[in-house]
Amino acid sequence: MRVLLVEDDPNTAKSIEMMLTHANLNVYSTDMGEEGIDLAKLYDYDLILLDLNLPDINGYEVLRHLRLARISTPILILSGSDDTESKIRGFGFGADDFLTKPFHREELIARIHAIIRRSKGHSQSIIETGRISVNLDAKTVDVDGAPVHLTGKEYQMLELLSLRKGTTLTKEMFLNHLYGGMDEPELKIIDVFICKLRKKLAQATGDDSYIQTVWGRGYVLKDPSPMGQVPRFAASA
């Protein structure tokens, strides 16, 4: 999962980056509100962490600009203010949650996971596809209770496929999810990751049809139980 952090205090930003990295979240940060707006428009993030007191424009303006631009990425406000008026104003501009500084790492991570799950239409932390279970909080995969050992990139691929199950995802969308537009390898690396992931899932389930190729488009994760469903196509990031 990919998180954009908009925070101008270097110590706070570094601390949050360490928290997110420890939780196996990919974090990209900026200390300017205007740059945060540009990044949110350019790249597909799962969540935006937004400080209110920024050096160029305040967080409320960032919120307003993003929602006016129809950027629907969930936004969690991080603020030293705990007054009701600040919270009401934040929610009024389109924030999804509000967390007061200082906060515990466990609470921040729990809120992030909950917001992302809800934004993808999942109320629980475990997504089941046939016999495959993906635990979004623990970052683990199992088949019938037995663990499936995946590399970090393989897990991220399956995580994205699971969050958008039934939706065809392009190779560009996978690259964006894995690398965030920075130092991206060639598109063919996605085929390599998919091949390895398919092999591990097939070995664990005895079924190689979970991840299907949509020729000329990309890949889709299909639940084997409902038959005859036509996959939806995701909008490009």
N, C-alpha and C positions, 0 to 999 in steps of 0.2 A: 504494500500500500504506500502511496506517495502523498507526502504532506508538504504544503508550502507554509513556511513560517515568516511572518512579517513582524519583526521585533527590532527596535533600534538600540536597546541596551545590550552591549556585547557580552557581558557576563550572563545575563538572563538568556540570551540567544544560545550561547555555548552550552549552558546547563540544559536547556530544553532539547537541543540537538543531541546531547549525550543520552538523555532520557529516551528519546525516540529511537535512536540508533540501537540502544540496549534492548528495546522492544521489537527490533527487526523491522522498523519502519524507515522508509527512505525519506529523508528530509532535505528540502531545498530552502534556503533562507535569503532574506533581503532586509535591509534596515530602512527602506524608503517605501512610503505608501504608493507613490506613482509607479515604481518598479514592480511592486506587488500586483497592481492592477494589470500591468503589461504581461507579467508572467502568468497570471491566472487566465488571461485571454489566450495566450499562446499555447499553454500546455494543459494536459488533462490531469488534474490533481484529485485525489480522493477526499481531501480535506484542507481547509485553510485555517491556520492559527493566526489570529489577528490581534495585535496590541492596539490600544486606542491612541496613545500619546506618541505620535510619530513626528519626525522633524520637518517634513514637508506638508503633508495634509493629515488630518486626524483619521482614526480608524472608521468613524462614522461615514466620512466622505468616501473612503475606500469601499465600504459596504454599499453605499448608494450607487457609486459608479458601476460596481460589479453587477448589482441586481438590475440596474437600468440597461446594462449591456447583455442581459439575459444569461449571465453566468450563474448556473445553478449549483455550483460546487458548495457543499456544506461549509459553514463558517463558524468556528468556535472563537469567541472573544476572550482574550486574556487581559485582565485589567486589575490595577491596584485599587480601583473604586468598587465598593460593595454596596453603594446606595441603590435604592430601588429605581430611582429616576434613570440612572445610567443603564441599568438592565432593560428597563422598558424601552428606552430609546434604541438600544442595540437590537432588541427583538423587532422593534418597529421598522428598522432599516433592513431587516432580513437575516439577522443572525440566527443560527440554529441552537446555540447554547452559549452560556456565559460562565466563565470560571474566574474566581477572584484570586489574585496573587497575595501571598505565596500559597502554593498548593503542593500536595503530595504527588509524587511520580505515579503511584498506583491509580490515583483518581484521574489524573490527566489521561493516562493510557486507556483506562476503562471508558471514559467519556468519548475518546477518539474512536475506539472500536464500536461503541454503541451508535454513535452518530453515523459512521460509515455503513454499518449494517442496515440501519433504518433507511439511509439514502438509496441503498441498493435493493430495498424491499425485503430485507431479512431481519426479523425480530430476534432471532437466536444467533449465538456465536458459532454454531455448527451447521454447515450446509451439507446435506446428503444428496448424492446423485447415485441412484442405484445402491450398490454395496460400498461405495466410496464416501467417506466422511472427511470433510475438511474443517478443522477447528481454527477459526480466524484469530482467536485470542492466543492460543498456544502455538500457532503456526505448525500444526502437525496434520498428518494425513494417515488414515487407517482404513483397512478393508475388513469388515466383519470383526472389528476390534483389534486386528493385528496391524502393527505400525508399518507404513510404507516409507522407506528412507529416500528422501529426495534432496537434491542440492538446493541451494538458495534460489537460483534462477528457475529451476524446475517447479519449486513450490510457488513462486510468484506467478508463473504461467498458469498453474492449476488454480490458484487463488482467483486470478482475474477471470478465468473461464467459469469458475463456480459462481462468482458474484454476478456474472452476466450469462448464466446458464440458458441455453436455448437461443442465444444471440450470436450471430456470426461476427467474429472479431478479425480485423485485418492485421497483417504483419506489422504495419506501421503503429497500430494501437498497442501491440505487444512491446515493440521497441520503446514507445513512449512510456509505458508502464514500468519497464525494466530499467531504462536508462535516463528517462526524463529529458530527452533532447540533448543530452551532454555526452560527448565521446561515444556516440552510437556506432556499433559495428554495422556490417552489411545486413540486408534483410534476410539473407539465406541462413543466418545464425538462428532465426526463429524456427526454420524447418528442422535444424539440428536438435534444438531444445524439445520440440514437439515429438520428434522421433524417439528420443530418449525417454521422455515422459510417457508416451504411449507404451513403450516396451515395459517399463516398470509397472504401469497400471495393468497391462495385459498379464504379466507374470503374477500379479497379486489377485486378479479377479478371474483370469481365464477367459476374458472377453476383451477384444481389441477395438470395440465399436464405440467406446465412450466419447473419444475425441474424433470428430469427423471432419474431413476436408471438404470445404465448399470451393470448388474449382474457380479460380479467378477472383476469389473474395478473401478467403482466410480459413479459420478453423472455428468449430462450434462444439461445445460440450453438451451431449444429449443424455437425458435421463432415459434409461432403457424401459421404464414401466409404461409411460404414455406412448401410444403408437400413432404414427401418422401425423405428428405435429410438424408444421412448417416453421423453420427457424426464422426469427426476426433478424433484421439487419441493424447493427448499431451505427449511429451517426459518427463520422470520423471526428477525432479530437481536433 
